[in-house]
Amino acid sequence: MHVSFKNLLIDVLTIVCVILLVENHCRPANPCKNGGLCVEMDDGYKCRCKGGYKGVDCEGKVYSVECIPGKRNDVLHLQVTQESGNSAGIST
């Protein structure tokens, strides 16, 4: 069997063109927000979110809520903490 250089070159260039035409969802712009890592999948992409964030594109913040009784029974302190460590207190 004889394969010409020209036919081989055409086959290689065709493969290169097909590879370049495959859509990459993670480049040039990372769709993941807040420092999330974009992972290319066969049917799209998936974001691996950093601590403190959730959602398809890491757009939502994760909070924990804790009720802390005050020194007097009529005071309740609500501690809202973002998973990354930021917190805010609300007294009622």
Backbone as ProteinMPNN parsed JSONL, in Angstrom:
{"seq_chain_A": "MHVSFKNLLIDVLTIVCVILLVENHCRPANPCKNGGLCVEMDDGYKCRCKGGYKGVDCEGKVYSVECIPGKRNDVLHLQVTQESGNSAGIST", "coords_chain_A": {"N_chain_A": [[0.841, -1.17, 0.0], [0.572, 2.151, -0.848], [1.062, 5.306, 0.462], [0.613, 8.621, -0.132], [2.576, 11.546, 0.522], [1.186, 13.919, 0.343], [-1.53, 13.159, 0.733], [-1.36, 12.185, 3.346], [-0.6, 14.5, 4.714], [-2.886, 16.069, 4.3], [-4.752, 14.55, 5.762], [-3.703, 14.817, 8.384], [-3.865, 17.613, 8.764], [-6.621, 17.914, 8.614], [-7.445, 16.586, 10.945], [-6.276, 18.272, 12.853], [-7.721, 20.615, 12.363], [-10.308, 19.807, 13.115], [-9.935, 19.354, 15.842], [-9.369, 21.977, 16.674], [-11.799, 23.187, 16.204], [-13.541, 22.176, 18.079], [-15.673, 23.069, 20.656], [-14.649, 24.931, 23.444], [-15.588, 25.411, 26.621], [-14.399, 26.596, 28.784], [-12.495, 28.406, 28.027], [-12.007, 31.328, 26.015], [-12.773, 32.78, 28.239], [-13.295, 32.236, 31.63], [-16.15, 30.767, 32.871], [-16.789, 30.415, 35.506], [-17.459, 31.938, 38.558], [-16.044, 33.957, 41.248], [-13.457, 32.844, 41.645], [-13.707, 30.16, 41.008], [-12.936, 26.88, 39.675], [-12.872, 25.927, 36.344], [-13.949, 23.052, 34.697], [-13.665, 21.234, 31.859], [-16.152, 19.385, 30.207], [-17.587, 16.574, 28.407], [-20.142, 17.278, 27.562], [-20.335, 19.997, 28.061], [-19.462, 22.119, 30.704], [-18.19, 22.13, 34.09], [-18.198, 23.709, 37.222], [-15.867, 23.903, 39.825], [-16.244, 24.984, 42.879], [-14.754, 27.402, 45.089], [-14.291, 27.371, 48.673], [-17.063, 28.6, 50.466], [-18.697, 29.345, 48.404], [-21.292, 28.499, 46.039], [-23.332, 26.904, 43.487], [-24.173, 26.747, 39.951], [-22.353, 28.29, 38.488], [-20.725, 29.076, 40.563], [-21.829, 31.305, 41.797], [-23.325, 31.831, 44.051], [-23.303, 32.554, 47.578], [-22.307, 30.697, 50.47], [-23.798, 30.294, 53.542], [-23.798, 29.952, 57.104], [-25.994, 29.729, 59.855], [-26.407, 30.664, 63.186], [-28.063, 30.586, 66.259], [-27.639, 32.414, 69.125], [-28.127, 32.528, 72.5], [-28.636, 35.458, 74.462], [-27.248, 37.24, 77.336], [-29.381, 38.004, 78.835], [-32.629, 36.582, 78.924], [-34.403, 37.673, 77.1], [-33.018, 38.521, 74.903], [-31.736, 37.675, 71.808], [-29.108, 36.568, 69.886], [-28.225, 36.494, 66.597], [-26.028, 34.821, 64.652], [-24.562, 35.145, 61.619], [-22.649, 33.565, 59.288], [-20.406, 33.589, 56.628], [-19.12, 30.905, 54.737], [-16.394, 31.194, 54.207], [-15.448, 32.561, 56.353], [-16.175, 35.206, 56.986], [-18.241, 37.204, 59.05], [-21.378, 38.338, 60.455], [-23.242, 39.907, 62.957], [-26.538, 39.894, 64.346], [-28.727, 41.314, 66.548], [-31.672, 40.526, 68.315]], "CA_chain_A": [[0.0, 0.0, 0.0], [1.352, 3.367, -0.989], [0.403, 6.505, 0.968], [1.37, 9.792, -0.571], [2.816, 12.578, 1.528], [0.116, 14.898, 0.208], [-2.73, 12.621, 1.393], [-1.064, 12.126, 4.769], [-0.64, 15.877, 5.197], [-4.3, 16.473, 4.319], [-5.376, 13.868, 6.893], [-3.219, 15.432, 9.618], [-4.438, 18.955, 8.853], [-8.049, 17.742, 8.891], [-7.556, 16.268, 12.37], [-5.947, 19.491, 13.589], [-8.855, 21.539, 12.224], [-11.413, 19.282, 13.921], [-9.579, 19.617, 17.236], [-9.482, 23.408, 16.92], [-13.2, 23.585, 16.108], [-14.289, 21.69, 19.226], [-15.944, 24.19, 21.564], [-14.088, 24.864, 24.781], [-16.411, 26.286, 27.444], [-13.591, 27.219, 29.833], [-11.6, 29.41, 27.442], [-10.99, 32.165, 26.656], [-13.266, 33.372, 29.486], [-13.735, 31.266, 32.624], [-17.519, 31.098, 33.273], [-16.93, 30.227, 36.95], [-17.269, 33.178, 39.329], [-15.429, 33.911, 42.584], [-12.254, 32.012, 41.681], [-14.008, 28.749, 40.769], [-12.147, 26.194, 38.653], [-13.686, 25.412, 35.245], [-13.532, 21.735, 34.219], [-14.31, 20.935, 30.583], [-16.837, 18.092, 30.153], [-18.017, 16.222, 27.049], [-21.398, 17.959, 27.235], [-20.315, 21.365, 28.572], [-18.44, 22.363, 31.708], [-18.61, 22.074, 35.482], [-17.374, 24.562, 38.07], [-15.497, 23.473, 41.179], [-16.274, 26.248, 43.622], [-13.944, 27.575, 46.287], [-15.069, 27.393, 49.906], [-17.877, 29.794, 50.665], [-19.509, 29.609, 47.216], [-22.016, 27.369, 45.459], [-24.114, 27.233, 42.296], [-23.655, 26.253, 38.676], [-21.178, 29.101, 38.153], [-20.153, 29.55, 41.842], [-22.315, 32.664, 41.985], [-24.002, 31.986, 45.336], [-22.509, 32.432, 48.8], [-22.766, 29.708, 51.437], [-23.862, 30.864, 54.884], [-24.317, 29.161, 58.222], [-26.704, 30.593, 60.791], [-26.401, 30.127, 64.548], [-28.767, 31.409, 67.244], [-26.898, 32.428, 70.383], [-28.889, 33.249, 73.532], [-27.931, 36.543, 75.126], [-27.128, 37.13, 78.79], [-30.763, 38.076, 79.311], [-33.461, 35.668, 78.138], [-35.163, 38.368, 76.069], [-32.119, 38.932, 73.817], [-31.239, 36.567, 70.991], [-28.089, 37.023, 68.936], [-28.186, 35.643, 65.403], [-24.699, 34.903, 64.035], [-24.574, 34.705, 60.226], [-21.254, 33.437, 58.888], [-20.114, 33.034, 55.315], [-18.22, 29.761, 54.93], [-14.99, 31.602, 54.146], [-15.031, 33.123, 57.63], [-16.742, 36.531, 57.258], [-19.454, 37.054, 59.845], [-22.118, 39.529, 60.851], [-24.169, 39.582, 64.031], [-27.784, 40.648, 64.409], [-29.387, 41.086, 67.836], [-33.121, 40.782, 68.325]], "C_chain_A": [[0.891, 1.24, 0.0], [0.527, 4.56, -0.512], [1.248, 7.692, 0.551], [1.511, 10.784, 0.576], [1.679, 13.598, 1.519], [-1.15, 14.416, 0.933], [-2.544, 12.548, 2.911], [-1.148, 13.518, 5.394], [-2.083, 16.381, 5.284], [-5.018, 15.832, 5.502], [-4.973, 14.504, 8.22], [-3.833, 16.817, 9.797], [-5.936, 18.9, 9.142], [-8.272, 17.458, 10.366], [-7.283, 17.504, 13.214], [-7.117, 20.47, 13.531], [-10.039, 21.086, 13.065], [-11.149, 19.559, 15.392], [-9.764, 21.095, 17.564], [-10.929, 23.885, 16.912], [-14.053, 23.105, 17.278], [-14.439, 22.836, 20.219], [-15.341, 23.937, 22.94], [-14.841, 25.889, 25.631], [-15.601, 27.052, 28.484], [-12.66, 28.305, 29.313], [-12.293, 30.105, 26.29], [-11.459, 32.75, 27.986], [-13.786, 32.269, 30.407], [-15.153, 31.644, 33.081], [-17.741, 31.003, 34.784], [-16.583, 31.52, 37.684], [-16.495, 32.899, 40.617], [-14.268, 32.931, 42.697], [-12.498, 30.525, 41.485], [-13.183, 28.189, 39.622], [-13.084, 25.599, 37.61], [-13.094, 24.087, 34.759], [-14.341, 21.422, 32.968], [-14.881, 19.523, 30.622], [-17.242, 17.821, 28.702], [-19.253, 17.012, 26.625], [-21.463, 19.389, 27.776], [-19.161, 21.574, 29.536], [-19.05, 22.208, 33.088], [-17.661, 22.951, 36.278], [-17.11, 23.874, 39.399], [-15.316, 24.753, 41.98], [-15.318, 26.23, 44.803], [-14.871, 27.584, 47.492], [-15.826, 28.699, 50.061], [-18.783, 30.111, 49.496], [-20.144, 28.333, 46.696], [-22.742, 27.845, 44.211], [-23.441, 26.714, 41.051], [-22.371, 26.974, 38.299], [-20.521, 29.7, 39.399], [-20.597, 30.967, 42.172], [-22.954, 32.9, 43.348], [-23.07, 31.787, 46.521], [-23.142, 31.391, 49.713], [-22.697, 30.341, 52.818], [-24.266, 29.797, 55.894], [-24.925, 30.146, 59.204], [-26.745, 29.909, 62.15], [-27.131, 31.106, 65.469], [-28.045, 31.282, 68.572], [-27.724, 33.197, 71.409], [-28.022, 34.325, 74.177], [-27.853, 36.309, 76.625], [-28.5, 37.232, 79.452], [-31.602, 37.189, 78.407], [-34.207, 36.358, 77.008], [-34.304, 38.833, 74.895], [-31.607, 37.68, 73.107], [-30.268, 37.138, 69.969], [-28.034, 36.019, 67.791], [-26.842, 35.851, 64.722], [-24.786, 34.312, 62.63], [-23.133, 34.716, 59.735], [-21.164, 32.885, 57.472], [-19.049, 31.969, 55.505], [-16.754, 30.148, 54.914], [-14.516, 32.275, 55.433], [-15.562, 34.499, 57.931], [-18.028, 36.363, 58.058], [-20.087, 38.405, 60.133], [-23.113, 39.112, 61.906], [-25.384, 40.487, 63.994], [-28.424, 40.319, 65.751], [-30.862, 41.402, 67.698], [-33.644, 40.686, 69.729]], "O_chain_A": [[1.846, 1.338, 0.771], [-0.571, 4.803, -1.014], [2.442, 7.759, 0.843], [0.672, 10.846, 1.475], [1.262, 14.079, 2.573], [-1.772, 15.186, 1.665], [-3.477, 12.821, 3.667], [-1.706, 13.685, 6.479], [-2.448, 17.05, 6.25], [-5.808, 16.493, 6.176], [-5.821, 14.707, 9.089], [-4.278, 17.15, 10.895], [-6.459, 19.761, 9.848], [-9.18, 18.021, 10.978], [-7.99, 17.755, 14.19], [-7.463, 21.086, 14.54], [-10.71, 21.92, 13.673], [-12.06, 19.962, 16.115], [-10.27, 21.425, 18.636], [-11.251, 24.887, 17.55], [-15.175, 23.579, 17.453], [-13.462, 23.491, 20.58], [-15.507, 22.863, 23.52], [-14.742, 27.092, 25.39], [-16.075, 28.058, 29.012], [-12.092, 29.054, 30.108], [-13.124, 29.479, 25.632], [-10.629, 33.177, 28.789], [-14.624, 31.463, 30.002], [-15.346, 32.732, 33.624], [-18.767, 31.46, 35.289], [-15.532, 32.116, 37.448], [-16.32, 31.747, 41.015], [-14.108, 32.265, 43.72], [-11.617, 29.71, 41.758], [-12.78, 28.917, 38.716], [-13.994, 24.844, 37.954], [-11.905, 24.0, 34.451], [-15.569, 21.354, 33.019], [-14.197, 18.578, 31.015], [-17.24, 18.729, 27.871], [-19.39, 17.374, 25.457], [-22.557, 19.932, 27.932], [-18.016, 21.245, 29.225], [-20.27, 22.159, 33.24], [-16.453, 22.939, 36.039], [-18.022, 23.33, 40.021], [-14.36, 25.502, 41.782], [-15.098, 25.195, 45.433], [-16.079, 27.779, 47.359], [-15.283, 29.776, 49.813], [-19.57, 31.055, 49.572], [-19.618, 27.236, 46.881], [-22.766, 29.038, 43.911], [-22.285, 26.292, 41.082], [-21.412, 26.35, 37.844], [-19.836, 30.719, 39.307], [-19.839, 31.742, 42.756], [-23.111, 34.048, 43.763], [-22.161, 30.957, 46.478], [-24.361, 31.224, 49.727], [-21.656, 30.864, 53.216], [-24.989, 28.856, 55.566], [-24.431, 31.262, 59.365], [-27.075, 28.728, 62.254], [-26.852, 32.304, 65.46], [-27.86, 30.179, 69.086], [-27.996, 34.383, 71.221], [-26.829, 34.126, 74.407], [-28.336, 35.293, 77.126], [-28.747, 36.624, 80.494], [-31.297, 37.065, 77.221], [-34.608, 35.7, 76.048], [-34.817, 39.479, 73.981], [-31.11, 36.75, 73.741], [-30.593, 38.096, 69.268], [-27.819, 34.828, 68.011], [-26.551, 36.954, 64.259], [-25.051, 33.121, 62.468], [-22.471, 35.754, 59.761], [-21.76, 31.856, 57.151], [-18.166, 32.119, 56.35], [-15.942, 29.481, 55.555], [-13.323, 32.533, 55.594], [-15.415, 34.951, 59.066], [-18.822, 35.468, 57.769], [-19.443, 39.453, 60.07], [-23.764, 38.075, 61.772], [-25.295, 41.67, 63.666], [-28.64, 39.145, 66.055], [-31.259, 42.384, 67.07], [-34.84, 40.868, 69.957]]}, "name": "protein", "num_of_chains": 1, "seq": "MHVSFKNLLIDVLTIVCVILLVENHCRPANPCKNGGLCVEMDDGYKCRCKGGYKGVDCEGKVYSVECIPGKRNDVLHLQVTQESGNSAGIST"}
